[in-house]
Amino acid sequence: MTATQRPAHVPLAPPPWWLEGSGYIVQVRLPEDVLAHGSFIAPGLVRAGRGRVATLMFVDYAKSDVGPYHELLYIPGKLRIGPYRLRSITRIFVSSWASVINGERNWGIPKDCARFDVRYGEDGVDRIAVSTRDGEPFARLTLSARGPTLPAPAHWVPRRLRTLAQLHDGRIYRYAPSASGRLRFARVRDWWFDARHFPDLARGEPLFAVQLPRFRMQFPVARITPLR
């Protein structure tokens, strides 16, 4: 099978999913043109409000219902999706075809498959490089964390702030992941993106970053309704 081929058959992995792993969350203030024209927002969807803060996540899932995999995702803020104004993932790459196909089936998430090169440094500096299936680099991140780890119970984030929505094949998928674990403050040391494949966050200003050295997450069954 070549790097560009999508597998014909992938086993079903219905929700809910339980996942364990580690990762980073970064909030970044972006220029208006990146948010409006470089966020990979699907046709028919528009931003809700004029907020300029977007979210990047890198996740290293050690366990999931489809096995271990890496993930890089982007949320531009709230979108108008039918009658809802909710946050939505508009760009996401993972290292597993099973995650791509089941993510689409279960939650309408527009995943694509990519190659990840993840190097955790003994000095606390972590380096992540992501390239297309054909080997073209499009993201490089150098991240680090500092200070003590703090508890991050699931109830710290209200459900309304955890609820995401995706539009896929004329249907709206709404779901609210929950997670618990540990976190500590982090920083972006350096990053680069190819805007042809991923939003160019390097044009923005990182506002806040945390590392999740370990967490446990649940992705629930989505509520699916037709787009009216």
N, C-alpha and C positions, 0 to 999 in steps of 0.2 A: 504494500500500500504506500503510495507516495504521500508527501507532506500535505498536499492540497486536497486529497480525497476525503470526503465525508463517509464514514462507515455506514453500510446499508442497514445493519442490525445492531442495536444497543439494547441490553436488557432494561426493562422497566424498573424504575425505583420510585414508587409512589410516595407521596408525603404522608405524614410528617417525616422530616429528616432530623437526625441528631448529629451534630458535628463538633469536633474538638480541634483546637489548633492554636495558632498565634498570629500576630499581624500588627499592622499600623493603621491608624486613622488620621487623616490630615484634612483640616478645613483651610480653604484658600480663597482670598478675595481676587476675583478675576475682572479683567476689562470687559466692558459691555459687549464688544464685538466677539470675544471668545465665547461668552455665554450665549449670545444670540445666534451666532453663525458657526461656531466651532465646537458645539457640544453634542453633535450627532443626535439631535432631537428629531424624532420621526415625523414625517409629513402629517399634518392634521393636528399636531400637538403644539401648544405654545406655553411659554413660561407664565407662571401665575405670580404677579407682583414684580417688583423691580429690585429685589435682593440680588446681591452680587457674590454671595458666598456659596461655593460648591464644595463637595466632599470627595476625597480620594481614599480608597481603601486598598491595601495589599494584605492578602490573607494566605497563610500557609496551613491548609487543612491537613492535619495528621490523620484524622479519621472522619469518614462521612459514609452515607449510604451508598456511595459509588466509589469508595476508596479515597486514598490521599490525592490531593491536587493543590495547585497554586491558583491564585486569583488576583486580578487587578481590575478595579471597577471605579466608575465615575458617576456621581449624582449631581446634576446642575442646580438642584433646589426643587421647588414645587412646580408642577406642570398642571395645566388644565387637561384632564382626561375624562371626557364625558361630563358628568355632573360633579366630578370630584376635583379638588385641588390638593394634590398629594405629591410627595417626593417620588422620583422614578429613576431607575438605573437606565441611562441612555448609552453607555459604552462599558463593555465588560469582556475581559479575556480570561480564559482558564486553560489549564494544561491538560484537561481530560475531555475526550469526546463524550464520555458517559455523563459528565457534568453539563456539557453543552446541551445535549439532546433532552435530558431529563429536566434541566432547568427551564427549557422552553415548554416542555409538556406540562410541567407542574405549576409554574408561576408566570409563564409568558416572558421570561427574562431573555433579552437578546444577546445571548452569549456567543462568543466565537472562540476558536481554539488557537493557542499560541505556544511558543517555546519560552520557557522560563529558565534563567540562570540565577540562582539564589545563593549568595555567599554570606554566611554569618561570621562576623569577625570576632576574634577573641578580645579585641580592643573595644567591643561594644558597638562597632560601626558595621552596619549591614548594607550589602550592595545587591540590588535587584536589577536584572536586565531582562527585557522582554522583546521578542522578535516575532514576526509573522511566521506562519507555517512554512513559508519558503525561505526563512532565515534572514529576513530584512529587519534590522533593529528599529524599534520605534519608541522605546521607553527605557530610561536608565535612572535609577534612584539610589541615592546614598543617604541612609537614615540612621539615627542613633537615639538611644534613650538614656535617661539619667535619673538618679534619685531612687527612693524606696518604692516598692510596689504597694498599691492601694487596692482595697476590695472594690469590685464593680458589680454589685448585686443587680439582678435583672429588673427589680422594681424601681431602680433609680431613673429609668427613662420611661415616661408615660407611654401608653399604647398609641396615642394619637401621634406622637413624635416618631414612633417606630414603624408606623404603617406606610407601606410602599404600594405603588400601583404600576401596572404595566399594561400596555395596549398591544394585543397580539391577535391577528386573524379576526378582527372585528369584535373581540371580547376584552373586557377589562378584568384583570386579575388583581385582587387586593389581598395583601398578606402583611403580617406584623411579626417579624422575627424577634426572638428574645434571646438574651445571652447573659451569662454571669462568669466571673473569673477575677483576674487581677489586671491592673493597668499601672503605667507610670508615664511621666512626661517624656516627650520625645522632640526631636528637631529634624528639619530637613537640611542636610548639609549641602546637597547638590541634587539637581534633577534636570532631565532633558527629555523632550517628547517630540515626535514627528507628528505634526498636526494632520497629516493625511490619514493617520490611523488612530490617533488618540488626542483628546483635547490638550492644547499646549498650556499646561499649568505653569510652566516656567515663566510665562508672561504675567503671572499673578504674584500675590504676596501671601505666603503661608501665615495663617493667623494662630493656629492651634494644632498641636499634634500629640498623640498618645501612642504608646506601644501597648499591645495586649500580649504579654509574655505567655499567657495561657488562658483559654476560655472554653466554655461549652455553650453551644448555640442550638436553638430549635427553629427550624423553618416549618411553619404549620401548613395545613391544607389551605389553599387560597379560596377566597370567595370570588366566583366567576360569574359575571353578568354581561349580557350583550350590550354593545355600544349603541345607544339610541340617538 
